[in-house]
Amino acid sequence: QVQLVESGGGLVQPGGSLRLSCTASRSISNFYLMGWHRQAPGKERERELVALIVNGGSTNYADSVKGRFTISRDNAKNTMYLQMNSLKPEDTAVYYCNARGPAGEYWGQGTQVTISS
């Protein structure tokens, strides 16, 4: 079983930045796909895909975050990142990391990101 632990969330003002980290309990090199998803307040049944990264480095982003967020992964550190810039109030959500590999799919417990003045 793999544990994924997110960190880096918090409260920032609009226009600010945060960097989220997702650290795995073992090597992430076998995860062919990793990503960040978010769940906004009042949308408990909707978990929105934010960004994806494959093992080869290709990335994909939701239209709402293109140009502001950057996803990356460091296999040597067993960690995936989400750099979030120019944050907006509508980015407020619980952010979850996700990993998919030959043995299955895994989720972290989530980290709260709140954008407010």
C-alpha positions as CSV (number, residue, x, y, z in Angstrom):
1,Q,0.0,0.0,0.0
2,V,1.3,3.5,-0.9
3,Q,0.6,6.5,1.3
4,L,0.4,9.9,-0.4
5,V,0.8,13.0,1.8
6,E,0.0,16.5,0.6
7,S,1.5,19.6,2.2
8,G,1.8,23.3,1.5
9,G,-1.7,24.4,1.7
10,G,-2.8,27.5,3.6
11,L,-4.4,30.9,3.5
12,V,-3.2,33.5,1.0
13,Q,-4.4,36.7,-0.5
14,P,-5.6,37.0,-4.1
15,G,-2.7,37.3,-6.4
16,G,-0.5,35.3,-4.1
17,S,1.4,32.0,-4.6
18,L,1.6,28.6,-3.0
19,R,3.5,25.4,-3.7
20,L,1.8,22.1,-2.9
21,S,3.8,19.0,-2.4
22,C,2.7,15.3,-2.6
23,T,5.2,12.9,-1.1
24,A,4.8,9.2,-1.5
25,S,5.8,6.5,1.0
26,R,7.8,4.7,-1.7
27,S,9.2,5.3,-5.2
28,I,6.9,7.1,-7.6
29,S,8.8,6.0,-10.7
30,N,6.3,3.3,-11.5
31,F,3.4,5.7,-11.4
32,Y,2.7,6.4,-15.0
33,L,0.2,9.1,-14.2
34,M,0.1,11.6,-11.3
35,G,-2.2,14.5,-10.8
36,W,-3.8,17.1,-8.7
37,H,-7.6,17.4,-8.2
38,R,-9.6,19.8,-6.1
39,Q,-12.9,19.9,-4.4
40,A,-14.5,23.3,-3.8
41,P,-16.7,24.3,-0.9
42,G,-20.3,23.3,-1.5
43,K,-19.3,20.8,-4.3
44,E,-18.7,17.7,-2.3
45,R,-19.8,15.5,-5.2
46,E,-17.5,17.2,-7.7
47,R,-13.7,16.6,-7.7
48,E,-12.2,18.7,-10.4
49,L,-9.1,17.7,-12.3
50,V,-6.5,20.5,-12.0
51,A,-3.3,19.1,-13.6
52,L,-1.8,15.9,-14.8
53,I,1.8,14.7,-15.4
54,V,2.9,11.5,-17.0
55,N,6.2,9.8,-16.2
56,G,7.7,11.1,-19.4
57,G,7.0,14.7,-18.3
58,S,4.1,15.6,-20.5
59,T,1.5,17.7,-18.7
60,N,-2.1,18.8,-19.0
61,Y,-4.1,21.5,-17.2
62,A,-7.6,22.5,-16.6
63,D,-8.5,25.6,-18.6
64,S,-9.1,27.5,-15.4
65,V,-5.5,27.2,-14.2
66,K,-3.5,27.3,-17.5
67,G,-0.7,29.8,-17.4
68,R,-1.0,30.1,-13.6
69,F,-0.3,26.6,-12.2
70,T,2.7,24.3,-13.0
71,I,2.8,20.6,-12.1
72,S,6.1,18.8,-11.8
73,R,7.5,15.6,-10.3
74,D,10.8,14.6,-8.8
75,N,11.1,10.9,-8.9
76,A,14.3,10.9,-6.9
77,K,12.5,12.6,-4.0
78,N,9.3,10.6,-4.5
79,T,7.4,13.9,-4.7
80,M,5.1,15.7,-7.0
81,Y,4.5,19.5,-6.9
82,L,1.9,22.0,-7.9
83,Q,3.2,25.6,-8.1
84,M,0.2,27.9,-8.0
85,N,0.6,31.6,-8.9
86,S,-1.8,34.5,-9.4
87,L,-4.2,32.7,-7.1
88,K,-7.9,33.7,-7.2
89,P,-10.7,33.2,-4.7
90,E,-12.2,30.6,-7.0
91,D,-9.1,28.5,-6.5
92,T,-10.3,27.9,-2.9
93,A,-10.6,24.1,-2.4
94,V,-9.2,21.0,-0.8
95,Y,-6.5,19.8,-3.1
96,Y,-5.8,16.1,-3.5
97,C,-3.0,14.3,-5.2
98,N,-3.6,11.2,-7.2
99,A,-1.3,8.5,-8.5
100,R,-1.9,5.7,-10.9
101,G,0.4,2.7,-11.4
102,P,0.3,-1.0,-12.3
103,A,-0.8,-1.9,-8.8
104,G,-3.7,0.5,-8.6
105,E,-4.8,4.1,-7.9
106,Y,-4.0,6.1,-4.8
107,W,-5.2,9.3,-3.2
108,G,-3.9,11.6,-0.6
109,Q,-5.9,13.0,2.3
110,G,-6.0,16.5,0.9
111,T,-4.7,19.9,1.8
112,Q,-6.8,23.0,2.2
113,V,-6.1,26.0,0.1
114,T,-8.0,29.2,0.9
115,I,-7.7,32.4,-1.2
116,S,-9.1,35.4,0.7
117,S,-8.3,39.0,1.5
